[in-house]
Amino acid sequence: MLTIFQSNSTSRLQKESDIAHNTLLYLAAPTDAQISQVSTKLGIPESFFRDSLDNNERPRIERDDSSLLIILNAPIAINEEKLYDEIPYRTTPIGIIHVKDHLVIVTKEEIPLLNDVFSGKYGPFQTHMKTRVTLLIFEAIAQSYLDFLKRIKVQVGRLQQELKKSHNNRELFGLIHINKSLVYFSTSLRAMRNVFQHLSKGQDIKLYKEDERMLHNALVDIEQAAEVTEMRSLSLAGLMDAYACIIHNNLNSVLKILTTLTIVLVIPTMMASIFSMNVALPYEHEPFMFTVVMALMAALSGGLVYVFYKTKFLRF
């Protein structure tokens, strides 16, 4: 989908039908025809568009004779309701292409945070202010990572409570999937930090004082998100190891009790087997022998239970 924006007199974006002077072009999941149209019209290499649509593309900067490509990674939610079956979050590339008199934004799918930028949530801008729009996108992405990390914290806390009451692996799979999402976040944040630091030198885009302040704020938020992601990842890894040990210990305790009960039941089983054999036994015709045998079986079993309880074999 190709959407063309241009600022009006009130600094609000309005949609245009054709590419005009100082327009902002937003291509979300564009077709080959739309890519070819914009590439030919603005003189942008088609490889810039293809790279921006590649899910495996990492944040970087690439320059052509007449255009500059900045690729960033933004966090998105896949399906938080299926946390136990698949990863809840991942990152998707955003390509920002600077050309003379135009700014082109390319994404593989429609991303909500870009709509927030276009609506003025992160600050006002004109479509001819390419650097300002780019910095607002930087800040929106940085804030988005922090918001997603807060959601992950809540989900991990909920899974911890469920794990205390459950002996299944379902909750552990949820933690594993969250940890995978954190790996995506960590990889993207490290690469974006390098991109932001490189842009702060002012070699690729011209930065005014206000722009430098905005870029610095975005860089601080990205570094904070990177540190929180690393902390969450380490904490989650330790948490999974701890719960794996707890499950292992619980299993050992159950097996220990079952083994102990088996030993306790072996004695009366052996006695019952002996006295039920079809051979002559002493006092087998005496009525009191049944009571004696039962009492003996109960005494031996009770004695074993007492010994095992005292030695903590019958305790969790």
JOSUL-V683408 format. One record per residue. N is the residue number from 1. RES is the residue in one letter. OMEGA is omega in whole degrees, 0 to 359 (999 if undefined). NEAR is the number of other ideal C-beta (glycine too) atoms within 8 Angstrom. D_CENTER is the distance of its C-alpha to the mean C-alpha in Angstrom with 1 decimal. Layout:
N & RES & OMEGA & NEAR & D_CENTER
N & RES & OMEGA & NEAR & D_CENTER
This chain:
1 & M & 179 & 8 & 28.1
2 & L & 177 & 10 & 30.1
3 & T & 182 & 9 & 30.6
4 & I & 180 & 14 & 33.1
5 & F & 171 & 14 & 33.3
6 & Q & 182 & 12 & 36.1
7 & S & 173 & 12 & 36.9
8 & N & 185 & 8 & 39.8
9 & S & 180 & 3 & 42.3
10 & T & 179 & 4 & 40.1
11 & S & 175 & 9 & 37.1
12 & R & 180 & 7 & 35.2
13 & L & 174 & 10 & 33.8
14 & Q & 183 & 8 & 35.7
15 & K & 177 & 7 & 35.1
16 & E & 181 & 10 & 37.7
17 & S & 181 & 4 & 38.8
18 & D & 177 & 5 & 39.6
19 & I & 181 & 10 & 38.5
20 & A & 181 & 8 & 40.7
21 & H & 178 & 4 & 41.1
22 & N & 177 & 10 & 38.2
23 & T & 176 & 12 & 35.7
24 & L & 183 & 13 & 31.9
25 & L & 180 & 14 & 30.6
26 & Y & 179 & 12 & 27.3
27 & L & 178 & 16 & 26.4
28 & A & 184 & 10 & 23.5
29 & A & 185 & 8 & 23.4
30 & P & 175 & 13 & 27.0
31 & T & 178 & 5 & 29.6
32 & D & 180 & 6 & 31.6
33 & A & 180 & 6 & 34.6
34 & Q & 177 & 11 & 32.8
35 & I & 180 & 13 & 31.5
36 & S & 180 & 9 & 35.1
37 & Q & 182 & 9 & 36.6
38 & V & 180 & 16 & 34.6
39 & S & 180 & 12 & 34.9
40 & T & 184 & 7 & 38.7
41 & K & 186 & 7 & 39.3
42 & L & 179 & 11 & 37.6
43 & G & 180 & 8 & 38.1
44 & I & 177 & 14 & 34.4
45 & P & 180 & 7 & 33.7
46 & E & 179 & 9 & 31.8
47 & S & 177 & 6 & 29.6
48 & F & 180 & 15 & 28.0
49 & F & 182 & 15 & 26.9
50 & R & 180 & 9 & 25.8
51 & D & 181 & 13 & 23.7
52 & S & 181 & 16 & 22.0
53 & L & 181 & 11 & 21.1
54 & D & 182 & 8 & 19.7
55 & N & 183 & 6 & 16.0
56 & N & 182 & 4 & 16.4
57 & E & 179 & 9 & 18.2
58 & R & 178 & 9 & 17.4
59 & P & 181 & 11 & 18.6
60 & R & 178 & 8 & 22.3
61 & I & 177 & 11 & 25.8
62 & E & 182 & 9 & 28.6
63 & R & 174 & 7 & 32.0
64 & D & 181 & 10 & 34.7
65 & D & 186 & 3 & 38.3
66 & S & 184 & 7 & 37.7
67 & S & 180 & 14 & 34.0
68 & L & 179 & 12 & 31.0
69 & L & 173 & 14 & 27.4
70 & I & 179 & 13 & 24.4
71 & I & 177 & 16 & 21.0
72 & L & 175 & 13 & 17.9
73 & N & 179 & 14 & 14.2
74 & A & 178 & 12 & 12.9
75 & P & 176 & 14 & 9.4
76 & I & 177 & 10 & 9.8
77 & A & 178 & 8 & 8.8
78 & I & 177 & 10 & 9.7
79 & N & 183 & 7 & 10.7
80 & E & 180 & 10 & 9.6
81 & E & 180 & 4 & 12.8
82 & K & 183 & 9 & 12.0
83 & L & 184 & 11 & 9.2
84 & Y & 185 & 8 & 11.6
85 & D & 182 & 6 & 12.3
86 & E & 182 & 8 & 9.5
87 & I & 184 & 10 & 5.9
88 & P & 184 & 13 & 5.5
89 & Y & 172 & 14 & 4.6
90 & R & 178 & 9 & 6.4
91 & T & 178 & 12 & 9.5
92 & T & 183 & 12 & 13.0
93 & P & 172 & 17 & 16.3
94 & I & 178 & 16 & 18.9
95 & G & 178 & 16 & 22.4
96 & I & 185 & 13 & 24.9
97 & I & 176 & 15 & 28.4
98 & H & 170 & 10 & 31.4
99 & V & 182 & 13 & 34.8
100 & K & 176 & 4 & 38.1
101 & D & 180 & 6 & 38.3
102 & H & 172 & 12 & 35.0
103 & L & 182 & 13 & 31.2
104 & V & 177 & 14 & 29.1
105 & I & 185 & 14 & 25.4
106 & V & 177 & 12 & 23.8
107 & T & 180 & 17 & 20.5
108 & K & 179 & 8 & 19.6
109 & E & 180 & 8 & 18.9
110 & E & 185 & 9 & 19.8
111 & I & 184 & 12 & 17.5
112 & P & 184 & 6 & 18.2
113 & L & 177 & 11 & 18.1
114 & L & 176 & 14 & 20.9
115 & N & 176 & 9 & 22.9
116 & D & 178 & 10 & 22.6
117 & V & 182 & 12 & 24.0
118 & F & 180 & 9 & 26.8
119 & S & 178 & 6 & 27.7
120 & G & 182 & 9 & 28.4
121 & K & 183 & 6 & 25.7
122 & Y & 178 & 9 & 25.2
123 & G & 181 & 6 & 28.8
124 & P & 177 & 4 & 31.8
125 & F & 171 & 11 & 32.7
126 & Q & 184 & 8 & 35.0
127 & T & 178 & 13 & 34.1
128 & H & 181 & 7 & 36.3
129 & M & 185 & 8 & 34.2
130 & K & 181 & 10 & 31.9
131 & T & 181 & 11 & 30.8
132 & R & 179 & 12 & 30.2
133 & V & 180 & 13 & 28.0
134 & T & 180 & 13 & 26.0
135 & L & 176 & 12 & 25.6
136 & L & 176 & 13 & 24.6
137 & I & 176 & 15 & 21.8
138 & F & 183 & 14 & 20.7
139 & E & 180 & 13 & 20.8
140 & A & 179 & 14 & 18.9
141 & I & 180 & 17 & 16.0
142 & A & 179 & 12 & 16.1
143 & Q & 180 & 10 & 16.3
144 & S & 177 & 11 & 13.4
145 & Y & 180 & 15 & 11.0
146 & L & 178 & 12 & 12.7
147 & D & 180 & 8 & 12.5
148 & F & 179 & 12 & 8.8
149 & L & 175 & 13 & 8.7
150 & K & 178 & 8 & 11.4
151 & R & 178 & 9 & 9.8
152 & I & 179 & 13 & 7.1
153 & K & 179 & 9 & 10.4
154 & V & 180 & 8 & 12.2
155 & Q & 179 & 13 & 10.1
156 & V & 178 & 13 & 10.4
157 & G & 179 & 8 & 14.0
158 & R & 179 & 8 & 14.6
159 & L & 177 & 12 & 13.5
160 & Q & 179 & 9 & 15.8
161 & Q & 179 & 8 & 18.6
162 & E & 181 & 9 & 18.3
163 & L & 180 & 10 & 18.4
164 & K & 183 & 6 & 21.6
165 & K & 187 & 5 & 23.3
166 & S & 175 & 8 & 22.0
167 & H & 181 & 4 & 23.0
168 & N & 179 & 5 & 20.8
169 & N & 186 & 5 & 17.9
170 & R & 182 & 8 & 16.0
171 & E & 177 & 12 & 14.2
172 & L & 176 & 12 & 13.5
173 & F & 176 & 10 & 11.9
174 & G & 178 & 12 & 9.5
175 & L & 179 & 14 & 8.7
176 & I & 181 & 9 & 8.6
177 & H & 176 & 14 & 6.1
178 & I & 179 & 16 & 3.7
179 & N & 176 & 12 & 5.5
180 & K & 177 & 9 & 5.3
181 & S & 179 & 13 & 2.4
182 & L & 176 & 13 & 4.6
183 & V & 175 & 9 & 7.3
184 & Y & 182 & 13 & 7.3
185 & F & 184 & 16 & 7.6
186 & S & 180 & 12 & 10.1
187 & T & 182 & 10 & 12.1
188 & S & 183 & 13 & 12.6
189 & L & 178 & 13 & 13.5
190 & R & 181 & 9 & 16.0
191 & A & 180 & 12 & 17.6
192 & M & 176 & 13 & 17.9
193 & R & 177 & 12 & 19.5
194 & N & 179 & 9 & 22.1
195 & V & 181 & 13 & 22.7
196 & F & 180 & 13 & 23.3
197 & Q & 179 & 9 & 25.5
198 & H & 181 & 10 & 27.5
199 & L & 181 & 13 & 28.0
200 & S & 178 & 11 & 29.2
201 & K & 177 & 6 & 32.2
202 & G & 181 & 9 & 33.5
203 & Q & 184 & 4 & 34.4
204 & D & 176 & 9 & 32.5
205 & I & 181 & 10 & 32.7
206 & K & 183 & 6 & 35.3
207 & L & 171 & 10 & 34.1
208 & Y & 184 & 7 & 36.2
209 & K & 179 & 5 & 36.0
210 & E & 178 & 6 & 33.9
211 & D & 178 & 12 & 31.6
212 & E & 179 & 11 & 31.3
213 & R & 180 & 8 & 30.4
214 & M & 180 & 13 & 27.7
215 & L & 178 & 14 & 26.2
216 & H & 179 & 9 & 26.5
217 & N & 179 & 9 & 24.7
218 & A & 179 & 14 & 21.8
219 & L & 178 & 12 & 21.8
220 & V & 180 & 8 & 21.8
221 & D & 179 & 13 & 18.8
222 & I & 179 & 16 & 16.9
223 & E & 177 & 9 & 18.1
224 & Q & 179 & 9 & 17.1
225 & A & 179 & 14 & 13.5
226 & A & 180 & 12 & 13.6
227 & E & 179 & 8 & 15.2
228 & V & 179 & 10 & 13.0
229 & T & 179 & 14 & 9.9
230 & E & 179 & 9 & 12.2
231 & M & 179 & 8 & 13.5
232 & R & 181 & 13 & 10.3
233 & S & 178 & 12 & 9.5
234 & L & 180 & 8 & 13.2
235 & S & 181 & 8 & 13.5
236 & L & 178 & 13 & 10.9
237 & A & 177 & 9 & 12.8
238 & G & 179 & 8 & 16.0
239 & L & 179 & 11 & 15.2
240 & M & 177 & 12 & 14.5
241 & D & 181 & 8 & 17.7
242 & A & 181 & 8 & 19.6
243 & Y & 175 & 11 & 18.9
244 & A & 177 & 9 & 19.8
245 & C & 179 & 8 & 23.0
246 & I & 179 & 8 & 23.7
247 & I & 179 & 10 & 23.4
248 & H & 179 & 8 & 25.7
249 & N & 178 & 8 & 28.1
250 & N & 178 & 10 & 28.3
251 & L & 177 & 8 & 29.1
252 & N & 180 & 8 & 31.8
253 & S & 179 & 9 & 33.2
254 & V & 179 & 8 & 33.6
255 & L & 179 & 8 & 35.2
256 & K & 180 & 9 & 37.5
257 & I & 179 & 11 & 38.7
258 & L & 178 & 8 & 39.3
259 & T & 179 & 8 & 41.2
260 & T & 179 & 11 & 43.3
261 & L & 177 & 9 & 44.1
262 & T & 179 & 8 & 45.1
263 & I & 180 & 10 & 47.5
264 & V & 183 & 11 & 49.0
265 & L & 181 & 9 & 49.7
266 & V & 184 & 8 & 51.2
267 & I & 179 & 12 & 54.4
268 & P & 178 & 11 & 55.5
269 & T & 179 & 8 & 54.6
270 & M & 180 & 8 & 56.9
271 & M & 179 & 12 & 59.7
272 & A & 180 & 9 & 59.5
273 & S & 181 & 8 & 59.6
274 & I & 184 & 7 & 62.7
275 & F & 177 & 9 & 64.6
276 & S & 179 & 5 & 63.9
277 & M & 182 & 7 & 65.4
278 & N & 178 & 2 & 68.5
279 & V & 181 & 4 & 70.8
280 & A & 180 & 3 & 73.3
281 & L & 179 & 7 & 71.9
282 & P & 176 & 3 & 73.7
283 & Y & 184 & 6 & 74.3
284 & E & 180 & 8 & 72.5
285 & H & 181 & 3 & 75.1
286 & E & 182 & 6 & 74.8
287 & P & 185 & 4 & 73.1
288 & F & 183 & 6 & 71.6
289 & M & 178 & 9 & 69.7
290 & F & 180 & 7 & 66.8
291 & T & 180 & 7 & 66.3
292 & V & 181 & 8 & 66.6
293 & V & 179 & 10 & 64.0
294 & M & 180 & 8 & 61.5
295 & A & 179 & 8 & 62.0
296 & L & 178 & 9 & 61.6
297 & M & 180 & 12 & 58.4
298 & A & 181 & 9 & 57.1
299 & A & 180 & 8 & 58.2
300 & L & 180 & 11 & 56.6
301 & S & 179 & 12 & 53.3
302 & G & 178 & 8 & 53.3
303 & G & 178 & 8 & 54.2
304 & L & 178 & 11 & 51.2
305 & V & 180 & 10 & 48.8
306 & Y & 180 & 8 & 50.2
307 & V & 181 & 8 & 49.9
308 & F & 179 & 12 & 46.3
309 & Y & 179 & 10 & 45.4
310 & K & 179 & 6 & 47.0
311 & T & 174 & 6 & 45.3
312 & K & 176 & 6 & 41.9
313 & F & 180 & 9 & 41.4
314 & L & 179 & 9 & 41.1
315 & R & 174 & 5 & 38.6
316 & F & 999 & 4 & 34.8
